[in-house]
């Protein structure tokens, strides 16, 4: 097993600082291997010199103190890696070094075991927001529930939201648990109460107010390029001057009427959705099948869409058959949030496009968005896709909705809460539970805006024997909600609450809600029940489900735990395979990537409208970039691809928009698919994917320091300490001075140089990629004295920039090996597959166990790597070996 590219240990890059150490007046004689330090270290690290802020003569050995222990681990790592003493100093002999390591290591191991014996590796923690939402969804069989946004953001430790150190519980959390649980159960009652029959209905575009009355120009003497929407019969417009009411053929010709469509040439703002199917509102939360009918069209340029030299041919039909294939993204629209639910490619030939089944919230409507089109922002916008010959448009005939679709899961949530007891409406002042319903009889609100639920109904559950039913229902609910056998005193505590509510005059349903809400806000549901030492089967089942499903155990996993089978390696391996094969495993993949790679921050920065207007508002590009990384990681798991694929590969996942961004030909359509990369492509692996390159930039400039630090920590597994209090380096957006030139001066500062020697090289390797991950040979700038590159952005407004100095992506690794560009850098890094696998195993361990990888865990990490080496450290193998390891099986 060869050494790492940079060093053997993942902690070796930590620069010791004065604030990092616990100083004590205790005698240094208590320090193990004191003679070694006096001979090789105190020349630089004594009271007078204090190189790096460290005085070893004053640093006591107090490993029971976490900060002091961490300091000695850093000292151990730097000496064992050969970083200290520095190369220009006399080096210890191999025998001296071995004696030092053999003296210090067992002392540190013993000290850590004593410190963690009382509580185990992981501190007690609560479910984070992701997990709580998924737990409610699975418990109540309601995959459409949206509650995570109600909670404060989870804290982070060791970069994940899975550690007890960061997952505090405040009064705000408790209040939100109660409100989220109450909301979720009322939604379940709404589904039980309102079950409209499954039907298939078409909603014609001509009947949608946002497509007609709000934006349609009735004066068709204006060319389509000047109008927001236009009516089309087949693929041709009605004659100029026709009135709006005469644009439909009416019921007299039903065949021709089916060809009527509404067209438009602009895209939607995702937050507003000007063009939407406002005539449809999902009557109840559940599953629906969605189809759209439409085609692309070609429209003549209008006054806002053409330049002065572009002339209009008066004989040309204003609208003709489309010349392009246009990607359509379909979103939902409601009062809380908008979600992407699918996509398809609209073609010149009218066709029906089936999105398949998707779940909708009650009252949601749908929006088909031509994602390639611009988003006009008044005043004075121009269409960047318009040419002297015209430009593309889309025309939709209808949307068809089949649903709600029912199966045994539709009412499973209600059955868990109330079994077979009937639900009835209560009148007058009688107590009941208020639920919101979509009133299908109410006319569409003015302007076609999707409304809040329009009716409120008071309901109750009918019980002939409330005391007996409450006892039966509460026991069933607790057995499902709690992840281990339920104590009788817990049952009685919640039943007492139900009885108190009933005595106070609340209805049976409302009283049960009070008890259920208390369960869902109780420690037994919110907190993980793990005891120091070997996990029992229920705790192991919970840990496995939280790892691979980001949720709580299902019935099968619970059954294995109840039988005491889960610790059997074969059973545990089979359950791991089952969970990975289930669709719910996408929750693990997305949540893990959200924190390991910071993908949750994709929207944290906006491309500069000055330098990168060509990316501004391009949600299709950002969505494809995110999907590429998620699909790539999924492929690594499914095919057990080796750890080196984190850095490089000969494939990735693309659709047409992302392929265009990468300059890769031959990819058409909105669908993401596995694509073989051209020889010598700079793509492949995670480092050069647009999502990663976006979250490591700020939307205006790129920084080798930030990207280099990110690569070291996330991909290579090295920790970089916070920077010293010196002025930060800010890239020059004028393009007059490169960031490399600025950093060369910055590294003259001795306190900066040590870390920058390690951070800057991988950052320089990525300088060939701009803020959105496109390849560049030169920087962009804003100086006025150079020729400008001009264009029209997605907002319809002009922009310009100039090309500045050329990009230099060459560098040199700390061990002296040079690279000329990102391809060279990848080649050097991927060769050290063991280090890549070690970091991947460590990241998975933190996420899966809710604890950092400690000094005493390192040997077991190496054991995992040894067992996974037969698959070249395949990702699926690493997951299996981690789950079978003592790190996972013990608290």
C-alpha positions in Angstrom: 0.0 0.0 0.0 1.8 3.1 -1.3 1.9 6.4 0.5 -0.8 9.1 -0.2 -0.2 11.7 -2.8 0.3 14.2 -0.1 0.8 12.2 3.2 -0.3 8.9 4.8 -2.6 10.3 7.5 -5.7 12.3 6.8 -4.9 14.8 9.5 -1.4 15.6 8.4 -2.0 19.0 6.9 -3.2 20.6 10.1 -1.0 23.5 10.9 -0.4 23.8 14.7 -1.4 27.2 16.1 -1.2 28.8 19.5 -4.9 28.7 19.9 -5.1 25.0 19.0 -3.3 23.9 22.2 -4.1 23.6 25.8 -1.2 25.2 27.8 -0.6 24.2 31.3 2.0 25.0 34.0 2.3 21.3 34.7 5.8 19.9 34.2 6.6 18.6 30.7 8.0 15.5 32.3 4.5 14.0 32.1 4.8 13.9 28.3 5.5 10.5 26.8 8.6 10.3 24.6 9.9 13.5 26.1 13.5 12.6 25.1 12.5 12.4 21.5 10.9 15.9 21.6 13.9 17.4 23.4 16.3 16.0 20.8 14.3 16.7 17.6 11.6 19.3 18.3 12.3 21.8 21.1 14.8 23.8 19.0 11.9 25.2 17.1 9.0 24.7 19.6 10.2 26.1 22.9 9.2 29.1 24.9 11.5 31.4 22.9 10.9 30.3 19.3 7.4 28.9 19.3 7.3 28.0 15.6 3.8 27.7 14.5 2.7 29.0 17.9 3.7 25.8 19.6 5.7 25.5 22.8 6.2 21.8 23.5 8.0 22.7 26.8 4.7 24.1 28.1 2.3 21.6 26.6 1.2 19.1 29.2 -0.1 15.7 28.4 -3.8 15.7 29.5 -5.6 13.4 27.1 -8.8 13.4 29.2 -9.2 16.9 27.9 -10.5 16.7 24.3 -8.6 19.7 23.1 -5.3 18.6 24.6 -5.8 15.1 23.2 -6.5 16.5 19.7 -3.3 18.5 19.9 -1.2 15.5 20.7 -2.8 13.6 17.8 -1.7 16.4 15.5 1.8 16.2 16.8 1.8 12.4 16.4 0.6 12.7 12.8 3.0 15.3 11.7 6.0 13.4 13.1 4.8 10.0 11.7 4.3 11.5 8.3 7.8 13.0 8.2 6.6 16.6 8.1 8.4 17.2 11.4 11.2 17.7 11.9 11.3 19.7 8.6 13.5 18.5 5.8 16.2 21.1 6.4 16.7 19.8 10.0 18.4 16.6 11.1 16.1 13.7 10.7 15.5 11.1 13.4 16.8 7.6 12.7 14.3 4.9 11.7 14.8 3.3 15.1 14.1 6.5 16.9 11.0 7.2 14.8 9.7 3.7 15.4 10.3 4.0 19.2 8.5 7.3 19.2 5.5 5.9 17.4 5.3 2.7 19.4 5.5 4.8 22.6 2.9 7.4 21.7 0.3 5.3 19.8 -0.8 3.0 22.6 -0.9 5.8 25.1 -3.1 7.8 22.8 -5.3 4.8 22.1 -5.8 4.0 25.8 -6.6 7.6 26.6 -9.2 7.8 23.9 -10.8 4.5 25.0 -11.1 5.9 28.5 -12.7 9.1 27.2 -15.3 7.4 25.1 -16.0 4.4 27.2 -18.9 6.1 29.0 -20.9 7.1 25.9 -19.4 5.2 23.0 -18.2 6.7 19.7 -21.4 8.5 18.9 -23.2 11.0 21.2 -27.0 10.6 21.6 -28.7 12.6 18.9 -32.1 13.4 17.5 -33.5 12.9 14.0 -32.4 15.7 11.7 -34.9 17.5 9.5 -34.5 15.1 6.5 -35.0 12.1 8.7 -38.0 13.5 10.6 -39.8 14.3 7.3 -39.1 10.9 5.9 -40.1 9.1 9.1 -43.5 10.9 9.0 -43.9 10.1 5.3 -43.2 6.4 5.9 -45.1 6.1 9.1 -48.3 7.7 7.7 -47.9 6.3 4.2 -47.9 9.9 2.9 -44.9 10.4 0.5 -46.3 13.8 -0.5 -45.8 15.3 3.0 -43.7 18.5 3.1 -42.6 19.4 6.7 -38.8 19.8 6.7 -39.1 23.4 5.8 -40.9 24.1 9.1 -37.8 23.3 11.2 -34.7 25.5 11.8 -31.6 24.5 9.8 -29.8 21.6 11.4 -26.3 22.2 12.7 -23.2 20.6 11.2 -20.3 18.8 12.7 -17.6 17.0 10.7 -19.5 18.4 7.7 -22.6 16.4 8.2 -26.0 17.0 9.9 -25.9 13.6 11.6 -23.8 14.2 14.8 -25.2 14.8 18.2 -22.7 17.7 18.8 -24.6 19.8 16.3 -28.2 18.6 16.6 -29.5 20.6 19.5 -33.2 20.7 20.6 -34.7 24.1 21.5 -38.2 25.2 22.4 -38.6 26.2 18.7 -37.9 22.6 17.6 -40.5 21.2 20.1 -43.1 23.7 18.9 -42.4 22.7 15.3 -42.5 19.0 16.0 -46.0 19.4 17.4 -47.2 21.6 14.5 -45.6 19.4 11.9 -47.2 16.2 13.4 -50.6 17.9 13.7 -50.4 19.1 10.1 -49.4 15.7 8.8 -52.2 13.9 10.6 -54.8 16.4 9.4 -53.6 15.8 5.8 -54.1 12.1 6.3 -57.6 12.7 7.5 -58.2 14.9 4.4 -57.2 12.0 2.1 -59.5 9.6 4.0 -62.4 12.1 3.9 -62.1 13.2 0.3 -61.7 10.4 -2.2 -63.1 11.6 -5.5 -63.4 8.8 -8.1 -60.5 8.2 -10.4 -61.2 9.9 -13.7 -59.4 11.1 -16.8 -60.0 14.7 -17.8 -58.5 16.9 -20.4 -57.8 20.6 -19.6 -57.5 22.5 -22.9 -54.9 25.3 -23.2 -57.5 27.6 -24.7 -59.4 27.5 -21.4 -56.5 28.5 -19.1 -56.7 32.1 -18.0 -52.9 32.6 -17.6 -52.5 31.4 -21.2 -55.3 33.6 -22.6 -57.1 36.5 -20.9 -54.1 37.8 -18.9 -51.5 37.9 -21.6 -53.0 37.2 -25.0 -53.0 40.1 -27.4 -56.3 40.3 -29.3 -54.7 42.5 -31.9 -53.2 40.0 -34.2 -51.9 42.6 -36.6 -48.8 42.5 -34.3 -46.4 39.7 -35.1 -46.1 36.9 -32.6 -42.7 38.1 -31.5 -44.3 41.0 -29.8 -46.9 39.0 -27.9 -46.7 36.9 -24.8 -49.0 34.1 -26.0 -50.9 33.4 -29.2 -53.6 31.0 -30.4 -52.7 28.5 -33.1 -54.9 26.3 -35.2 -52.8 23.3 -36.1 -49.5 25.0 -36.9 -50.8 28.3 -38.4 -52.1 31.5 -36.8 -55.5 32.9 -37.5 -55.7 35.8 -40.1 -54.4 39.2 -38.9 -57.1 41.4 -37.3 -59.2 38.4 -36.1 -60.9 38.9 -32.7 -60.1 36.7 -29.8 -63.5 35.1 -29.7 -63.3 34.1 -33.3 -60.0 32.2 -32.8 -61.8 29.1 -31.7 -63.9 27.0 -34.0 -66.4 26.0 -31.3 -68.2 22.8 -31.0 -69.3 22.7 -34.6 -66.1 21.0 -35.7 -64.8 18.8 -32.8 -62.0 17.3 -34.9 -60.6 20.7 -35.8 -61.2 21.9 -32.3 -58.7 19.3 -31.0 -56.0 21.0 -33.0 -56.4 24.4 -31.3 -53.3 25.3 -29.2 -51.9 28.2 -27.3 -48.3 29.1 -28.0 -45.6 31.2 -26.5 -42.0 32.1 -27.0 -40.7 32.8 -23.5 -39.9 30.7 -20.5 -41.3 30.9 -17.0 -39.8 32.4 -13.8 -39.9 29.4 -11.5 -41.1 31.5 -8.6 -44.0 33.1 -10.5 -45.0 30.8 -13.3 -46.8 33.1 -15.7 -47.9 30.2 -18.0 -49.6 27.5 -16.0 -52.6 25.1 -16.2 -54.7 27.1 -13.7 -57.9 25.3 -14.6 -56.7 22.2 -12.8 -56.1 21.8 -9.1 -55.4 18.5 -7.5 -58.5 17.7 -5.5 -56.6 15.7 -2.9 -53.0 14.7 -2.2 -52.0 11.5 -4.0 -50.8 9.9 -7.2 -51.7 11.2 -10.6 -50.8 10.4 -14.2 -50.0 13.4 -16.4 -50.0 13.8 -20.2 -49.4 16.8 -22.4 -50.2 17.3 -26.1 -48.4 19.9 -28.1 -45.7 20.7 -30.7 -43.1 23.3 -31.5 -43.7 26.2 -33.8 -41.7 28.7 -35.7 -42.6 32.4 -35.3 -41.8 35.5 -37.2 -39.6 38.1 -35.5 -41.3 41.1 -33.9 -40.1 44.6 -33.1 -38.7 43.5 -29.7 -37.1 40.5 -31.2 -35.2 41.7 -34.2 -32.5 44.2 -35.0 -32.9 47.2 -37.3 -31.4 45.4 -40.3 -33.8 42.4 -39.9 -36.7 42.9 -42.3 -40.1 41.3 -42.0 -41.4 39.4 -45.0 -45.0 40.5 -45.2 -45.9 37.3 -47.3 -44.5 35.0 -44.7 -47.0 33.2 -42.4 -46.5 34.5 -38.9 -46.5 31.0 -37.4 -45.4 27.8 -39.2 -44.4 24.3 -38.3 -41.6 24.1 -35.8 -38.0 23.7 -36.8 -36.6 22.7 -33.4 -37.1 20.2 -30.7 -37.6 21.9 -27.4 -37.0 20.5 -23.9 -40.0 21.0 -21.6 -39.6 20.9 -17.8 -42.8 20.3 -15.8 -43.1 21.9 -12.3 -45.8 21.9 -9.7 -47.2 25.2 -8.5 -48.7 25.8 -5.0 -48.7 28.4 -2.3 -45.6 26.9 -0.5 -43.1 25.6 -3.0 -42.6 24.6 -6.6 -41.2 21.2 -7.5 -39.8 19.6 -10.6 -41.9 16.5 -11.5 -40.6 15.6 -15.0 -39.8 16.6 -18.5 -40.1 15.7 -22.2 -39.1 16.9 -25.6 -41.6 18.8 -27.7 -41.3 18.1 -31.4 -42.5 19.8 -34.6 -44.9 16.9 -35.0 -47.8 17.2 -32.6 -47.6 14.4 -30.1 -48.8 13.2 -26.6 -46.1 13.1 -23.9 -46.7 10.9 -20.9 -45.0 12.0 -17.7 -46.1 8.8 -15.9 -47.2 8.8 -12.3 -46.3 11.6 -9.9 -47.6 12.6 -6.5 -49.3 16.0 -6.1 -50.3 17.9 -3.0 -53.9 19.0 -2.7 -54.5 22.2 -4.7 -51.4 21.9 -6.8 -51.5 22.8 -10.4 -48.9 22.1 -13.1 -46.6 24.2 -15.3 -44.9 23.0 -18.6 -41.9 25.3 -19.0 -39.9 25.5 -22.3 -36.6 25.7 -20.4 -34.4 26.8 -23.3 -36.4 30.0 -23.9 -35.6 33.3 -22.3 -37.3 34.8 -19.3 -38.4 38.3 -20.4 -37.7 41.0 -17.9 -39.2 44.4 -18.9 -38.5 46.9 -20.1 -36.9 46.6 -23.5 -36.2 42.9 -23.6 -35.1 41.1 -26.7 -35.4 37.4 -27.6 -31.9 35.9 -27.8 -33.1 33.0 -29.9 -34.8 35.2 -32.5 -33.0 35.3 -35.9 -33.8 37.2 -39.1 -35.7 34.1 -40.2 -37.7 33.8 -37.0 -37.4 31.9 -33.8 -38.7 28.9 -31.9 -41.9 28.7 -30.0 -44.1 26.1 -28.4 -47.8 25.4 -28.7 -49.8 23.3 -26.2 -53.2 21.8 -27.0 -54.1 20.2 -23.7 -53.1 18.6 -20.5 -54.7 15.3 -19.4 -54.8 14.2 -15.8 -55.7 10.7 -14.7 -56.4 10.4 -11.0 -56.4 10.3 -8.1 -54.9 6.8 -8.3 -55.7 4.6 -5.4 -54.1 1.4 -3.9 -53.8 -0.1 -0.4 -51.3 2.6 0.7 -53.8 5.4 0.1 -55.6 5.0 3.4 -52.9 3.1 5.2 -52.1 6.3 7.2 -55.7 6.6 8.4 -55.8 2.9 9.3 -52.7 3.3 11.5 -54.4 6.2 13.3 -57.9 5.0 13.6 -58.2 1.5 12.2 -61.6 0.7 10.7 -63.5 3.4 12.7 -65.6 5.5 10.4 -65.0 9.2 9.8 -67.9 11.5 9.9 -68.7 15.2 9.5 -69.8 17.1 12.6 -72.2 20.1 12.4 -72.7 23.2 14.5 -70.7 23.7 17.6 -69.9 20.0 18.1 -66.2 19.4 18.7 -64.2 18.0 15.8 -61.0 18.1 13.8 -60.8 20.8 11.1 -59.4 19.7 7.8 -58.8 21.6 4.6 -60.4 20.5 1.3 -60.2 21.7 -2.3 -63.7 22.8 -3.3 -64.1 21.6 -6.8 -67.4 23.5 -7.1 -65.9 26.9 -6.5 -65.1 28.9 -9.6 -61.5 29.6 -10.5 -60.2 32.7 -8.6 -59.8 36.0 -10.5 -56.8 36.0 -12.7 -56.4 32.2 -12.6 -54.2 32.3 -9.5 -54.0 28.9 -7.7 -55.9 29.4 -4.4 -55.5 28.2 -0.9 -57.8 25.3 0.1 -61.2 26.9 -0.2 -63.2 24.9 2.3 -62.8 23.8 5.9 -64.7 20.8 7.2 -65.0 19.6 10.8 -64.8 15.8 11.2 -64.6 13.3 13.9 -64.0 9.6 14.2 -66.9 7.6 15.5 -66.1 5.3 18.4 -68.7 3.2 20.3 -66.2 2.5 23.1 -63.7 5.4 23.2 -61.6 4.1 26.1 -61.1 0.6 24.6 -60.5 2.0 21.1 -58.0 4.6 22.4 -56.1 1.8 24.2 -56.0 -0.4 21.1 -55.1 2.3 18.7 -52.4 3.9 20.8 -50.6 0.6 21.3 -50.6 -0.1 17.6 -49.4 3.4 16.8 -46.6 3.3 19.4 -45.4 -0.1 18.2 -45.0 1.4 14.7 -43.7 4.9 15.8 -41.2 3.7 18.3 -38.2 1.7 17.0 -38.0 -0.7 19.9 -40.4 -2.6 22.2 -42.7 -0.1 24.0 -42.7 0.1 27.8 -46.1 -0.1 29.4 -45.6 3.1 31.3 -45.1 4.9 28.0 -48.4 3.5 26.8 -50.2 4.7 29.9 -48.6 8.1 29.8 -50.0 8.8 26.4 -53.4 7.2 27.1 -53.7 9.5 30.2 -53.2 12.5 27.9 -55.9 11.3 25.6 -58.3 10.8 28.5 -57.5 14.3 29.8 -58.4 15.8 26.4 -61.6 13.9 26.2 -62.5 15.0 29.7 -61.9 18.6 28.7 -64.6 18.2 26.0 -62.5 17.5 22.9 -63.7 15.1 20.2 -62.4 11.5 20.0 -60.3 12.4 17.0 -58.9 15.6 18.5 -58.0 13.7 21.7 -56.2 11.0 19.9 -54.4 13.6 17.9 -53.1 15.1 21.2 -51.8 11.7 22.2 -50.2 10.9 18.7 -48.7 14.4 18.6 -47.1 13.8 21.9 -45.7 10.5 20.7 -44.2 12.2 17.6 -42.6 14.9 19.7 -41.3 12.5 22.4 -37.7 11.3 22.9 -38.8 7.8 21.9 -39.5 9.0 18.4 -37.2 12.0 18.0 -34.0 10.5 19.6 -31.9 7.5 18.7 -31.8 4.9 21.5 -28.3 3.6 21.3 -26.4 2.4 24.4 -22.6 2.2 24.7 -21.1 -1.0 23.4 -22.6 -3.3 20.9 -25.9 -2.1 19.4 -28.9 -4.4 20.0 -30.9 -5.4 17.0 -33.5 -2.6 17.2 -30.8 0.0 17.4 -28.9 -1.7 14.5 -32.1 -1.7 12.4 -32.6 2.0 13.1 -28.9 2.8 12.2 -29.1 0.8 9.0 -32.4 2.5 7.9 -31.2 6.0 8.8 -28.0 5.3 6.8 -29.5 3.9 3.5 -33.0 5.3 3.6 -32.6 8.4 5.7 -35.7 7.1 7.5 -36.8 4.6 10.1 -37.0 0.8 9.7 -39.8 -0.8 7.8 -41.7 -3.9 8.8 -39.2 -6.4 7.3 -36.2 -4.8 9.0 -38.2 -4.6 12.3 -39.1 -8.3 12.0 -35.4 -9.3 11.7 -34.7 -7.1 14.7 -37.5 -8.7 16.8 -36.2 -12.2 16.0 -32.6 -11.2 16.9 -31.4 -12.0 13.4 -29.9 -8.8 12.3 -26.5 -9.3 13.7 -26.0 -12.4 11.6 -23.6 -11.3 8.8 -25.6 -13.0 6.1 -28.9 -11.4 7.2 -27.3 -8.0 7.6 -25.7 -8.3 4.1 -29.0 -9.3 2.6 -30.9 -6.4 4.3 -28.2 -4.0 3.1 -28.8 -5.2 -0.5 -32.6 -4.9 -0.1 -32.4 -1.4 1.2 -29.9 -0.3 -1.6 -32.2 -1.8 -4.2 -35.3 0.0 -2.9 -36.3 3.4 -4.5 -36.0 5.0 -1.0 -32.2 4.6 -1.2 -32.2 7.8 -3.4 -32.7 9.6 -0.1 -29.3 8.4 1.2 -27.6 9.3 -2.1 -29.1 12.8 -2.2 -28.6 13.6 1.5 -25.1 12.3 1.6 -24.1 14.3 -1.5 -25.9 17.4 -0.1 -23.3 17.5 2.7 -20.3 15.6 1.5 -20.1 17.7 -1.7 -22.2 20.6 -0.5 -24.8 20.1 -3.3 -27.4 21.6 -1.0 -25.7 24.9 -1.8 -26.3 24.8 -5.5 -28.6 27.8 -5.3 -26.5 29.7 -2.7 -24.8 31.7 -5.5 -26.2 33.4 -8.6 -24.2 33.8 -11.8 -23.1 37.4 -12.2 -25.3 39.4 -14.6 -22.1 41.3 -15.6 -19.8 38.5 -16.4 -22.0 35.4 -16.7 -25.3 36.6 -17.9 -25.3 33.5 -20.2 -25.9 31.4 -17.1 -28.2 33.7 -15.2 -31.7 32.2 -14.7 -30.7 29.0 -16.5 -32.4 26.5 -14.2 -32.3 23.8 -16.9 -28.5 23.9 -16.7 -28.4 23.9 -12.9 -30.9 21.1 -12.7 -29.0 18.9 -15.2 -25.7 19.6 -13.3 -27.3 18.4 -10.0 -28.8 15.4 -11.7 -25.4 14.5 -13.2 -23.7 14.2 -9.8 -26.6 12.3 -8.3 -26.8 9.8 -11.2 -23.1 9.4 -11.3 -22.9 8.5 -7.6 -25.9 6.2 -8.0 -24.0 4.4 -10.8 -21.0 4.0 -8.6 -23.1 2.2 -6.0 -25.1 0.1 -8.5 -22.1 -1.1 -10.4 -19.7 -1.1 -7.4 -17.3 1.2 -9.3 -13.8 1.7 -7.8 -12.9 4.6 -5.6 -10.8 6.1 -8.3 -14.0 7.0 -10.2 -14.4 9.8 -7.6 -11.6 11.5 -9.5 -11.8 10.3 -13.0 -13.7 8.0 -15.4 -14.5 7.6 -19.1 -18.2 8.4 -18.7 -20.7 10.7 -17.1 -24.5 11.5 -17.3 -25.6 14.3 -19.6 -28.6 15.7 -21.4 -28.5 18.0 -24.3 -28.3 21.2 -22.2 -25.4 19.9 -20.1 -23.6 18.3 -23.1 -23.7 21.7 -24.9 -22.3 23.3 -21.8 -19.4 20.8 -21.8 -18.9 21.0 -25.5 -19.7 17.3 -26.1 -21.6 16.6 -29.4 -24.2 14.0 -30.2 -26.5 14.3 -27.1 -30.1 15.4 -27.8 -33.1 15.7 -25.6 -33.9 16.6 -22.0 -33.4 13.1 -20.7 -30.3 12.4 -18.7 -28.4 9.4 -19.9 -25.0 7.7 -19.5 -22.6 9.1 -22.0 -19.1 7.8 -23.0 -16.7 10.7 -22.9 -14.4 11.6 -25.8 -10.8 10.5 -25.4 -8.7 12.9 -23.3 -11.9 14.7 -22.0 -11.3 16.8 -18.9 -14.7 15.5 -17.6 -15.3 12.3 -15.7 -15.2 12.0 -12.0 -16.7 14.4 -9.5 -14.1 17.2 -9.4 -14.9 18.5 -12.9 -18.7 18.2 -12.8 -20.6 21.5 -13.1 -22.3 21.1 -9.7 -19.1 20.8 -7.8 -17.5 23.6 -9.8 -20.5 25.9 -9.1 -20.6 25.3 -5.3 -16.9 26.0 -5.1 -17.3 29.4 -6.8 -19.2 32.5 -6.0 -21.0 33.3 -9.2 -18.6 36.0 -10.2 -15.0 34.6 -9.8 -13.2 31.4 -9.0 -10.6 31.0 -6.3 -7.9 28.3 -6.5 -7.7 28.6 -2.7 -11.3 27.8 -2.1 -11.5 25.1 -4.7 -8.1 23.7 -3.6 -9.2 23.5 0.0 -12.5 21.8 -1.1 -10.6 19.2 -3.1 -8.2 18.5 -0.3 -10.9 18.1 2.3 -13.8 16.5 0.4 -11.9 14.3 -2.2 -8.5 13.7 -0.7 -9.5 13.7 3.0 -7.1 16.3 4.4 -8.2 18.9 7.0 -7.1 22.5 6.6 -7.1 24.8 9.7 -8.8 28.2 9.6 -6.6 30.9 8.0 -4.5 33.2 10.1 -5.7 36.8 10.5 -4.3 38.2 7.2 -6.0 39.9 4.3 -7.8 37.5 1.9 -6.9 37.3 -1.8 -9.8 38.6 -3.9 -9.6 37.8 -7.7 -9.4 40.9 -10.0 -12.5 41.0 -12.0 -10.9 43.5 -14.4 -8.8 40.6 -15.7 -5.6 42.7 -15.4 -3.9 40.4 -12.8 -4.4 36.7 -12.5 -5.2 35.0 -9.2 -1.9 33.1 -9.6 0.1 36.3 -9.6 -1.8 37.5 -6.5 -1.2 34.2 -4.7 2.5 34.3 -5.4 2.7 37.4 -3.3 0.4 36.0 -0.6 2.7 33.0 -0.2 5.5 35.3 0.8 3.8 35.4 4.2 5.3 32.5 6.1 2.1 31.9 8.1 0.2 31.4 4.8 2.8 29.5 2.8 2.6 26.1 4.6 -1.1 25.6 3.8 -1.1 27.3 0.4 1.6 24.9 -0.8 -1.0 22.2 -0.4 -4.2 24.0 -1.2 -3.2 25.9 -4.3 -2.1 23.1 -6.7 -5.5 21.4 -7.0 -7.1 24.8 -7.1 -4.9 25.8 -10.0 -5.7 22.5 -11.8 -9.4 23.6 -11.8 -8.8 27.1 -13.1 -9.7 25.9 -16.6 -13.3 25.9 -15.4 -15.4 29.0 -14.9 -18.0 29.6 -12.2 -20.5 27.2 -13.8 -18.0 24.6 -14.8 -17.6 25.5 -18.5 -14.1 25.1 -20.0 -12.2 28.4 -20.5 -8.9 29.3 -21.9 -9.0 32.9 -20.7 -10.6 34.8 -17.8 -13.5 37.1 -18.2 -13.2 40.7 -17.2 -15.1 44.0 -17.3 -12.4 46.5 -18.5 -13.6 49.1 -21.0 -10.4 49.3 -23.1 -10.6 45.9 -24.7 -12.9 44.4 -27.4 -16.1 43.2 -25.9 -18.0 40.0 -26.3 -21.7 40.9 -26.6 -24.9 38.9 -26.2 -28.4 38.8 -24.9 -29.0 37.0 -21.7 -31.8 34.7 -20.6 -33.5 37.7 -19.1 -33.7 39.3 -22.5 -31.2 42.1 -21.7 -27.9 42.8 -23.4 -24.6 42.0 -21.7 -21.0 42.2 -22.6 -17.6 41.2 -21.2 -14.1 41.0 -22.5 -11.6 38.2 -22.3 -8.7 38.9 -20.0 -5.5 37.1 -19.3 -5.0 33.4 -20.2 -5.6 30.7 -17.7 -2.6 28.8 -16.4 -3.7 25.5 -14.8 -0.3 24.0 -14.3 1.1 23.3 -10.8 3.3 21.1 -8.7 2.3 18.7 -5.9 4.0 19.1 -2.5 6.2 16.1 -3.3 7.6 17.9 -6.4 5.7 16.1 -9.2 4.5 18.6 -11.8 1.3 18.7 -13.7 0.4 20.8 -16.7 -3.4 20.8 -16.5 -6.4 19.1 -15.0 -5.9 15.9 -17.0 -2.4 15.5 -15.6 -3.6 16.3 -12.1 -6.3 13.6 -12.3 -3.8 11.1 -13.5 -1.5 11.7 -10.5 -4.3 11.7 -8.0 -6.2 8.6 -9.3 -3.1 6.6 -9.1 -3.3 6.7 -5.3 -6.5 4.7 -5.1 -6.0 3.7 -1.5 -6.1 7.3 -0.3 -9.2 8.0 -2.3 -10.9 5.0 -0.8 -9.8 5.9 2.7 -11.4 9.3 2.4 -14.6 7.8 1.0 -14.7 5.2 3.8 -14.2 8.0 6.4 -17.0 10.2 4.9 -19.4 7.3 4.8 -18.5 6.4 8.4 -19.3 9.8 9.7 -22.6 9.9 7.9 -23.6 6.3 8.8 -22.6 6.3 12.5 -23.2 9.9 13.5 -19.6 10.2 14.9 -16.3 11.5 13.6 -13.5 9.1 12.7 -11.4 9.2 15.8 -7.7 8.3 16.4 -8.8 4.9 17.7 -11.0 4.3 14.6 -8.1 4.4 12.1 -7.1 0.8 12.4 -10.7 -0.3 11.6 -10.8 2.0 8.6 -7.7 0.2 7.4 -9.4 -3.1 8.0 -12.4 -2.0 5.9 -10.0 -1.0 3.1 -8.2 -4.3 3.3 -11.4 -6.2 2.9 -12.6 -3.9 0.1 -9.4 -4.1 -1.9 -10.5 -7.2 -3.8 -13.1 -5.0 -5.6 -10.6 -2.1 -6.1 -12.5 -0.4 -3.3 -15.8 -0.5 -5.0 -18.3 1.9 -3.5 -21.0 -0.7 -2.9 -18.3 -3.0 -1.3 -17.2 -0.1 0.9 -20.8 0.3 2.1 -21.1 -3.4 2.9 -17.8 -3.6 4.7 -18.6 -0.5 6.8 -21.9 -2.0 7.8 -20.3 -5.2 8.8 -17.5 -3.5 10.8 -17.4 -2.7 14.5 -17.6 1.0 13.7 -21.2 0.4 12.5 -22.2 -2.4 14.9 -21.2 -0.4 18.0 -22.3 2.9 19.4 
